[in-house]
Amino acid sequence: MLHLYRIRYFLLILIIAACGALWPGVQAALKVDNSLSAWFLPDDPALRAYHAFQQRFGNDEVVILAVHDAQPVLTPAYLRAFQSLTRELEALPDVAGVTGPGNTTLPGRGLFSAPRPLLTPTTTAADVRGALLTLPTLRQTLFTPDYTTARFLIRLRQLPDFDDRRGDLLAQVQRVVYRHFPKERAHLGGVGIVYAGLNALSQHDFGLFLGLGYVLMFGVLLLVYRNGLLLLYTLGIVGLATYVTLGVYGALGYRVNLLTVLLPIILILLGIMDSMHVINERNRLHTAGSPAREDALQALGNVFAPCLFTMLTTVAGFLALLSCPMAILRNFGVFAALGIALCLFFTFVLGVLLLPLAKAPARTAAATHVVAHRLVAFYTYLLARPRFYGGLSVLLTLLLAAGLPRLRSDTYTLGYLPTSHQVVRDHRAIEASWGPYMPLELLIEPRPGHTLADAAVVQATFAFTDSVQRLRGVGAVVGFLSLYQAGLEAQVGAKAGRLHASQGALRIVQQQLSRNYPNLTRQFIHEPTGTGRVTVSGRMLSARQLTATVDTVLGIARATLGPVARVRPAGYQPLYAGIVAYVTESQTNSLLLSFVLVFGLTWAFIRSFRLALLTVVPNLFPVLVLLGAMGWLGISLDTATASIASIVLSLCVDDTIHFVYSYQQQRRQGLAPAEARLTTIAHVGPTIVLTSLVLFLGYAVMTLGSLKTVQLFGLLTALAVAGAFYGELVIFPLVLKRFDPE
């Protein structure tokens, strides 16, 4: 530490220079991105298939607008507003097109008849009803049967920087919509709308937890130490670690998302833990008249080894997330690990700068002595009753283990938002007024010898549609067959169903579509590959529910379309449905890898297989608390909660390592096991109590967040910290006494 002390000003200059260089990265990192590129790895097969779908049919992030009123929306005021809204939306440079009552054209009756607009300046309600009376397929894409709701589909352009600009694009659309209709009558929905809501709340929670974390740290340090320099020391550790981590994060092109919004509070809490171990050791060493510099440097030297290895075990727990198949978890693990390593670095660099200048408060030393005396008394009481507390621990373990079979993997993106959020309210309003609207995209690929316009393929597709629409929660089904049906209805009205088997009639309709509706046709038919698109509208489901629905739909497709075409899911929903498998794999891989890494590092540090095993195994209890509580409370494993178990293991083993390190030192000095245990708890016990309290309160603060992922992460981690505290004060001493006897 003396060498580090001698170059302290050089290190300070390097830190200042690094902070200046990383400022652009910090600015970039603070932009929020919860897009698919943040969730999935670039080489993920499902993501590549999604991009291939977009190349064929364009951007599938369609904004659904439902305009609803208690009375039919066919009044002159509404009809004028529909037309002006459509014109203004189509004028936006990033809108690819709008499908709705404002620009719909009615097909002509003959092969060479030109289409005519549904709405003109003189159109009346009777005109609209009359025009759509013989065109039921077209009517159901525009209005509800009672005409109280009109629907618009707003297609956004496929842009290279679409993910970065999504929020701004949707804000433009919202401003245009709300200029024509009040919020209580115009409801916006779709995947992009949900993403935008998540982005806004992520940014809100990032600022909230950054502020709350510093307030918590400020309050705890002032309450405990009552020293401005010690407060500056800890603020410097976590502030610099957070700043540099975000600077590197942003410089590498990453943006804050649902998980990395948690980075500030994690770094704040772990930075506090490191600083408290150093400060408490300095206070313990201080005696009347002892030089402050020697006390500070000796304290830093004494805690360097255990702090280094607790940092490594914690980093190992976060790096275990690299085994997960999802980008959002991998990036979270990597940059949390970077921030934790930086916390340790700044703990010692700022320690040689500031600690020699800070006085050791006598009041804190006296309070620490009182806590140490009470912990020794508790240990003596506990170890005198091993059967009772051992039996209690076994009972708790069995009770928590009984919750494990109840665990389920699932993700419900809309459920991340508060029920009072505008996105959730609009979603409910659309489903209530229009019906199920979330799209499940299917690709219809005719088998060799068939084309989409073949009567056999068209008939099979209609049979598939009829069967799917009988499923619970399924709304309208539209696609290339809807174009054929609308074209046939324009020719023969109600007799259109009889012509599904007429190859001649289908050929005429196909020619009419290609000539009069080329843009609309391209949305549902990809001519180069002869692939058709069918969109099944359904309720917004969790990933597990969607997986089951997709399996059912594909089963119907095999039974109806199997002989003439191959059907496969496409678009966003297969990615969403695949999250269930990813989450399960992430939980299993990361927890196993975390255990192996933590145990290996602990063994390397302690150099005793038996003590390493005694250190790590009791710390599986907080993991059991976490998973058992999730099972009993019905909390699903999702993208946020799947990462907690490995993190909890690495966090909770830290205090045990400090205990075992001190215990080994006492044993080497010749103390018997019983005496060494009591001396150790008196030495490190007060810091363990204080850091556990800070961790519990810090993670409990996360329940104040807006995002459900943040709330659950905070709640579950706080429960695990409480379980770790019980394991540290009850289970670990019992195990240590049993397997390291006199």
SEKE-613493 format. One line per 8 residues: number of its first residue (from 1); their letters; for each residue x, y, z of C-alpha. Coordinates in steps of 0.05 Angstrom, whole numbers. Example, Ala and Ser with C-alpha at 12.3 -4.5 7.8 and 13.67 -1.06 7.14 Angstrom:
REM residues 2
1> as> 246 -90 156 | 273 -21 143
***
This chain:
REM residues 742
1> mlhlyrir> 0 0 0 | 59 46 12 | 78 43 -62 | 6 59 -81 | 8 117 -32 | 70 146 -65 | 38 148 -135 | -30 170 -110
9> yfllilii> -29 238 -146 | -8 206 -211 | -67 158 -206 | -113 217 -191 | -91 251 -256 | -103 187 -295 | -173 181 -265 | -190 253 -284
17> aacgalwp> -165 243 -355 | -204 178 -362 | -268 212 -337 | -260 266 -389 | -249 217 -445 | -309 175 -425 | -359 232 -421 | -387 220 -492
25> gvqaalkv> -397 146 -474 | -436 165 -411 | -482 210 -452 | -494 155 -502 | -506 102 -448 | -562 143 -416 | -606 134 -477 | -655 76 -465
33> dnslsawf> -661 16 -512 | -705 -44 -498 | -707 -67 -571 | -695 -137 -597 | -622 -121 -609 | -614 -110 -534 | -648 -176 -517 | -622 -226 -569
41> lpddpalr> -554 -245 -594 | -538 -223 -665 | -528 -296 -688 | -592 -322 -655 | -628 -364 -709 | -695 -336 -687 | -670 -265 -695 | -642 -280 -764
49> ayhafqqr> -709 -309 -784 | -743 -247 -759 | -698 -202 -800 | -711 -246 -861 | -785 -236 -851 | -776 -161 -848 | -736 -162 -912 | -795 -195 -947
57> fgndevvi> -853 -157 -918 | -822 -95 -886 | -825 -71 -814 | -877 -111 -775 | -879 -62 -717 | -948 -37 -737 | -982 15 -693 | -1055 -3 -682
65> lavhdaqp> -1101 57 -673 | -1172 45 -649 | -1219 105 -650 | -1279 89 -606 | -1342 126 -586 | -1406 106 -552 | -1444 123 -616 | -1426 102 -687
73> vltpaylr> -1365 138 -714 | -1398 153 -782 | -1416 225 -767 | -1390 279 -816 | -1341 304 -763 | -1310 235 -754 | -1308 220 -828 | -1271 286 -842
81> afqsltre> -1224 272 -784 | -1209 202 -812 | -1188 232 -879 | -1146 289 -850 | -1113 243 -800 | -1093 194 -854 | -1064 249 -899 | -1023 277 -841
89> lealpdva> -997 209 -820 | -979 191 -892 | -940 256 -897 | -894 235 -840 | -828 215 -874 | -819 153 -830 | -889 125 -841 | -891 72 -896
97> gvtgpgnt> -966 73 -902 | -1033 75 -867 | -1091 26 -875 | -1157 52 -849 | -1223 84 -867 | -1190 149 -888 | -1156 122 -950 | -1192 56 -966
105> tlpgrglf> -1212 46 -1038 | -1270 2 -1060 | -1254 -50 -1113 | -1290 -44 -1179 | -1339 -98 -1203 | -1309 -114 -1269 | -1239 -135 -1288 | -1224 -66 -1317
113> saprpllt> -1265 -25 -1268 | -1224 27 -1230 | -1226 28 -1153 | -1261 86 -1120 | -1249 118 -1051 | -1293 98 -993 | -1295 169 -965 | -1303 234 -1003
121> ptttaadv> -1321 304 -977 | -1395 288 -988 | -1397 216 -962 | -1452 202 -911 | -1461 147 -859 | -1512 114 -905 | -1461 115 -962 | -1409 79 -919
129> rgalltlp> -1458 27 -894 | -1485 14 -964 | -1416 9 -996 | -1391 -41 -944 | -1456 -82 -941 | -1433 -129 -996 | -1359 -126 -975 | -1358 -158 -906
137> tlrqtlft> -1284 -176 -909 | -1265 -104 -921 | -1314 -78 -869 | -1287 -122 -813 | -1217 -94 -825 | -1242 -22 -817 | -1300 -22 -768 | -1334 -62 -714
145> pdyttarf> -1403 -90 -733 | -1438 -33 -696 | -1391 19 -727 | -1373 47 -657 | -1299 33 -669 | -1254 47 -729 | -1185 16 -736 | -1123 43 -769
153> lirlrqlp> -1058 5 -782 | -998 52 -784 | -938 18 -816 | -869 47 -800 | -811 45 -849 | -755 -6 -841 | -697 40 -823 | -625 22 -806
161> dfddrrgd> -629 61 -741 | -701 44 -726 | -687 18 -655 | -653 83 -636 | -708 126 -666 | -769 85 -646 | -787 131 -588 | -784 194 -631
169> llaqvqrv> -823 162 -688 | -879 138 -643 | -881 206 -608 | -893 239 -676 | -950 190 -691 | -981 203 -623 | -978 278 -632 | -1014 273 -699
177> vyrhfpke> -1067 226 -671 | -1081 268 -610 | -1089 330 -653 | -1149 298 -686 | -1178 257 -629 | -1176 263 -552 | -1138 210 -513 | -1201 181 -484
185> rahlggvg> -1226 162 -554 | -1160 146 -590 | -1122 85 -565 | -1054 63 -591 | -1026 -8 -586 | -975 -55 -613 | -906 -83 -597 | -871 -16 -611
193> ivyaglna> -918 21 -564 | -901 -28 -508 | -827 -20 -523 | -833 56 -519 | -869 51 -452 | -815 5 -425 | -761 53 -450 | -793 113 -415
201> lsqhdfgl> -801 75 -349 | -730 48 -354 | -704 119 -360 | -748 141 -302 | -724 83 -257 | -652 95 -276 | -655 166 -250 | -697 145 -190
209> flglgyvl> -649 91 -166 | -588 134 -179 | -619 187 -134 | -646 139 -82 | -580 101 -80 | -540 163 -65 | -591 187 -13 | -588 119 21
217> mfgvlllv> -512 119 21 | -509 190 45 | -557 176 102 | -524 111 125 | -454 139 125 | -473 202 162 | -512 162 213 | -457 111 224
225> yrngllll> -392 151 216 | -411 225 221 | -350 244 180 | -350 285 116 | -285 255 88 | -310 184 98 | -374 204 62 | -333 234 5
233> ytlgivgl> -291 171 3 | -351 125 -7 | -386 173 -55 | -322 176 -96 | -317 100 -100 | -387 87 -125 | -392 151 -165 | -328 138 -204
241> atyvtlgv> -343 64 -213 | -413 80 -240 | -387 136 -285 | -330 95 -316 | -375 33 -325 | -428 74 -361 | -374 109 -402 | -346 43 -427
249> ygalgyrv> -417 15 -436 | -438 74 -479 | -372 77 -518 | -383 5 -539 | -451 23 -568 | -496 -2 -512 | -556 34 -482 | -592 27 -416
257> nlltvllp> -646 -26 -416 | -692 -64 -369 | -634 -97 -332 | -576 -48 -337 | -621 4 -305 | -603 -35 -241 | -528 -22 -249 | -525 42 -207
265> iilillgi> -558 13 -145 | -517 -51 -150 | -452 -12 -154 | -473 35 -99 | -488 -22 -51 | -426 -62 -67 | -383 0 -64 | -410 15 5
273> mdsmhvin> -393 -56 27 | -320 -49 6 | -313 19 38 | -344 -4 103 | -295 -62 110 | -237 -13 101 | -266 41 147 | -284 -8 202
281> ernrlhta> -215 -40 199 | -182 29 203 | -226 47 263 | -209 -20 297 | -134 -8 288 | -137 64 313 | -110 78 382 | -99 144 417
289> gspareda> -39 179 386 | -29 131 328 | -14 166 262 | -74 168 215 | -32 151 154 | -4 87 184 | -74 66 208 | -103 78 139
297> lqalgnvf> -48 42 100 | -47 -17 149 | -123 -23 145 | -120 -23 69 | -66 -76 71 | -105 -119 120 | -169 -121 80 | -138 -124 10
305> apclftml> -136 -200 5 | -207 -215 29 | -235 -155 -10 | -199 -179 -73 | -227 -249 -67 | -297 -226 -50 | -293 -181 -111 | -271 -241 -153
313> ttvagfla> -328 -285 -127 | -379 -231 -139 | -351 -218 -209 | -353 -293 -222 | -427 -294 -204 | -443 -239 -254 | -397 -267 -307 | -435 -333 -300
321> llscpmai> -489 -297 -339 | -445 -304 -400 | -471 -375 -404 | -541 -348 -418 | -566 -349 -490 | -594 -278 -485 | -556 -214 -499 | -593 -174 -446
329> lrnfgvfa> -568 -221 -391 | -497 -228 -419 | -487 -153 -424 | -516 -141 -355 | -467 -193 -326 | -406 -165 -362 | -416 -92 -343 | -438 -107 -272
337> algialcl> -374 -147 -265 | -334 -89 -293 | -367 -40 -245 | -353 -85 -185 | -280 -91 -204 | -276 -16 -210 | -307 -8 -141 | -249 -47 -112
345> fftfvlgv> -198 -7 -153 | -226 59 -129 | -233 33 -58 | -157 29 -53 | -138 87 -97 | -183 136 -61 | -165 101 4 | -93 124 -1
353> lllplaka> -116 193 -20 | -171 207 31 | -166 159 90 | -101 187 118 | -137 254 124 | -198 228 161 | -202 221 236 | -228 157 268
361> partaaat> -291 175 308 | -289 148 379 | -365 143 380 | -365 95 322 | -312 52 354 | -352 48 418 | -415 29 379 | -376 -25 342
369> hvvahrlv> -352 -53 408 | -423 -58 434 | -446 -94 371 | -387 -141 374 | -401 -158 448 | -474 -174 431 | -454 -218 372 | -406 -257 416
377> afytylla> -462 -267 467 | -509 -290 411 | -458 -339 384 | -447 -368 453 | -522 -376 462 | -531 -406 392 | -475 -457 397 | -501 -481 464
385> rprfyggl> -566 -502 430 | -545 -535 364 | -602 -585 361 | -657 -533 366 | -628 -484 315 | -604 -540 271 | -674 -570 270 | -704 -501 256
393> svlltlll> -657 -492 197 | -674 -561 169 | -748 -545 176 | -740 -479 139 | -699 -513 85 | -753 -566 74 | -808 -513 73 | -771 -472 20
401> aaglprlr> -752 -534 -20 | -826 -551 -24 | -836 -487 -65 | -786 -507 -119 | -834 -553 -158 | -881 -493 -163 | -830 -452 -202 | -849 -434 -273
409> sdtytlgy> -811 -398 -329 | -852 -345 -363 | -849 -273 -388 | -906 -224 -399 | -878 -160 -428 | -941 -118 -416 | -939 -141 -344 | -874 -103 -333
417> lptshqvv> -914 -39 -336 | -958 -13 -279 | -1032 -26 -289 | -1045 50 -289 | -996 63 -346 | -1024 94 -409 | -1000 35 -452 | -1037 -14 -408
425> rdhraiea> -1100 28 -408 | -1098 35 -484 | -1087 -40 -491 | -1148 -56 -449 | -1190 -4 -487 | -1171 -34 -555 | -1187 -105 -533 | -1253 -81 -503
433> swgpympl> -1275 -41 -564 | -1243 -78 -622 | -1223 -146 -595 | -1158 -185 -596 | -1108 -148 -639 | -1036 -172 -625 | -1010 -203 -690 | -982 -273 -698
441> ellieprp> -950 -276 -766 | -950 -340 -807 | -914 -354 -872 | -950 -399 -923 | -900 -432 -969 | -934 -474 -1024 | -903 -542 -1036 | -872 -558 -1104
449> ghtladaa> -925 -558 -1158 | -969 -507 -1123 | -975 -431 -1119 | -1012 -385 -1073 | -1065 -373 -1126 | -1080 -448 -1134 | -1151 -464 -1115 | -1126 -521 -1071
457> vvqatfaf> -1081 -474 -1031 | -1134 -421 -1025 | -1187 -471 -1002 | -1139 -502 -951 | -1121 -433 -925 | -1194 -415 -915 | -1205 -481 -878 | -1145 -464 -834
465> tdsvqrlr> -1173 -395 -820 | -1242 -421 -802 | -1211 -471 -753 | -1164 -420 -721 | -1219 -369 -710 | -1256 -419 -667 | -1199 -418 -616 | -1210 -379 -553
473> gvgavvgf> -1178 -311 -553 | -1168 -307 -628 | -1197 -248 -667 | -1194 -233 -741 | -1148 -272 -788 | -1124 -232 -848 | -1074 -245 -903 | -1067 -259 -976
481> lslyqagl> -1132 -299 -973 | -1168 -236 -949 | -1147 -201 -1013 | -1176 -258 -1054 | -1239 -259 -1013 | -1249 -184 -1018 | -1237 -187 -1093 | -1289 -243 -1101
489> eaqvgaka> -1339 -205 -1058 | -1331 -145 -1104 | -1348 -188 -1163 | -1405 -232 -1138 | -1422 -207 -1068 | -1448 -261 -1020 | -1433 -317 -1070 | -1358 -306 -1062
497> grlhasqg> -1350 -368 -1019 | -1373 -412 -1076 | -1315 -389 -1120 | -1257 -410 -1075 | -1250 -472 -1118 | -1254 -434 -1184 | -1185 -427 -1213 | -1210 -378 -1266
505> alrivqqq> -1243 -331 -1215 | -1180 -332 -1171 | -1137 -315 -1231 | -1180 -255 -1248 | -1177 -230 -1177 | -1102 -238 -1176 | -1095 -196 -1239 | -1140 -142 -1210
513> lsrnypnl> -1100 -140 -1145 | -1033 -135 -1182 | -1059 -77 -1225 | -1101 -37 -1176 | -1071 -53 -1108 | -996 -67 -1117 | -975 -37 -1050 | -1028 -75 -1012
521> trqfihep> -1011 -139 -1048 | -938 -133 -1029 | -957 -131 -956 | -984 -202 -960 | -951 -235 -1020 | -877 -239 -1033 | -873 -251 -1107 | -799 -271 -1113
529> tgtgrvtv> -808 -331 -1066 | -883 -342 -1077 | -894 -337 -1002 | -959 -314 -971 | -970 -280 -905 | -1027 -293 -857 | -1036 -253 -792 | -1075 -283 -735
537> sgrmlsar> -1099 -231 -685 | -1100 -253 -613 | -1096 -230 -542 | -1031 -206 -513 | -1004 -268 -478 | -946 -288 -435 | -889 -325 -470 | -912 -392 -442
545> qltatvdt> -984 -381 -464 | -961 -358 -533 | -918 -420 -541 | -979 -464 -527 | -1022 -423 -575 | -970 -427 -631 | -965 -502 -623 | -1041 -507 -629
553> vlgiarat> -1043 -463 -690 | -987 -502 -724 | -1024 -567 -709 | -1085 -539 -745 | -1041 -516 -802 | -1012 -586 -811 | -1082 -616 -813 | -1110 -566 -863
561> lgpvarvr> -1053 -539 -904 | -1002 -596 -896 | -1013 -630 -963 | -1006 -566 -1004 | -963 -517 -964 | -914 -511 -906 | -933 -462 -850 | -884 -432 -801
569> pagyqply> -889 -375 -751 | -852 -311 -766 | -846 -239 -742 | -836 -217 -670 | -879 -268 -633 | -834 -330 -643 | -777 -290 -611 | -822 -272 -553
577> agivayvt> -847 -344 -545 | -775 -370 -545 | -758 -330 -482 | -787 -386 -438 | -735 -436 -462 | -680 -383 -457 | -699 -364 -386 | -698 -437 -362
585> esqtnsll> -631 -448 -395 | -604 -383 -367 | -624 -400 -295 | -594 -470 -298 | -530 -451 -334 | -514 -388 -294 | -528 -419 -226 | -486 -481 -239
593> lsfvlvfg> -429 -440 -269 | -433 -390 -212 | -428 -446 -160 | -367 -477 -195 | -332 -410 -203 | -347 -386 -132 | -326 -452 -101 | -263 -455 -142
601> ltwafirs> -242 -384 -124 | -259 -395 -51 | -218 -459 -50 | -159 -423 -83 | -164 -367 -32 | -174 -408 31 | -130 -466 8 | -172 -515 45
609> frlalltv> -223 -559 9 | -262 -571 72 | -267 -498 93 | -283 -477 21 | -340 -527 21 | -363 -502 89 | -361 -431 62 | -400 -441 -2
617> vpnlfpvl> -452 -495 15 | -487 -456 72 | -492 -398 23 | -538 -440 -20 | -590 -426 33 | -605 -355 8 | -611 -383 -63 | -662 -432 -35
625> vllgamgw> -697 -374 0 | -700 -338 -67 | -725 -396 -109 | -771 -424 -55 | -804 -356 -44 | -814 -348 -119 | -848 -416 -121 | -894 -402 -62
633> lgisldta> -910 -330 -84 | -923 -351 -157 | -868 -306 -185 | -844 -332 -252 | -773 -338 -275 | -765 -286 -329 | -709 -244 -359 | -699 -205 -294
641> tasiasiv> -710 -259 -242 | -672 -313 -280 | -606 -278 -265 | -617 -268 -190 | -597 -337 -164 | -526 -335 -191 | -518 -263 -168 | -544 -278 -99
649> lslcvddt> -495 -335 -89 | -436 -292 -108 | -461 -233 -64 | -477 -273 -2 | -412 -312 0 | -373 -247 9 | -385 -239 84 | -370 -312 95
657> ihfvysyq> -303 -305 61 | -285 -246 106 | -305 -289 166 | -265 -350 143 | -204 -308 126 | -203 -277 195 | -218 -345 227 | -158 -377 192
665> qqrrqgla> -114 -321 217 | -137 -333 289 | -124 -408 281 | -54 -395 254 | -41 -353 316 | -55 -415 359 | -126 -403 381 | -172 -463 390
673> paearltt> -232 -467 342 | -283 -444 394 | -240 -384 415 | -223 -368 343 | -297 -367 324 | -314 -318 379 | -254 -274 365 | -272 -273 291
681> iahvgpti> -344 -254 301 | -322 -198 347 | -275 -174 292 | -316 -178 228 | -386 -187 257 | -404 -113 263 | -386 -102 190 | -426 -163 168
689> vltslvlf> -487 -136 206 | -480 -67 177 | -467 -89 105 | -526 -138 108 | -571 -82 133 | -548 -36 78 | -557 -89 25 | -627 -107 50
697> lgyavmtl> -650 -34 52 | -617 -18 -15 | -650 -74 -52 | -716 -63 -16 | -715 8 -43 | -722 -22 -112 | -794 -40 -96 | -808 34 -106
705> gslktvql> -792 27 -180 | -844 32 -235 | -822 -29 -275 | -845 -96 -248 | -777 -126 -266 | -743 -75 -221 | -793 -85 -165 | -785 -161 -166
713> fglltala> -710 -158 -171 | -708 -114 -109 | -758 -154 -70 | -728 -222 -84 | -656 -200 -74 | -675 -167 -7 | -707 -233 14 | -644 -270 -7
721> vagafyge> -601 -221 33 | -644 -234 94 | -635 -309 82 | -560 -299 75 | -559 -261 141 | -594 -320 175 | -546 -368 142 | -487 -327 164
729> lvifplvl> -509 -319 237 | -542 -387 248 | -527 -440 196 | -454 -425 183 | -431 -425 256 | -468 -491 268 | -436 -522 207 | -367 -495 226
737> krfdpe> -373 -522 296 | -396 -590 270 | -342 -599 217 | -284 -561 248 | -288 -585 320 | -240 -577 378
***
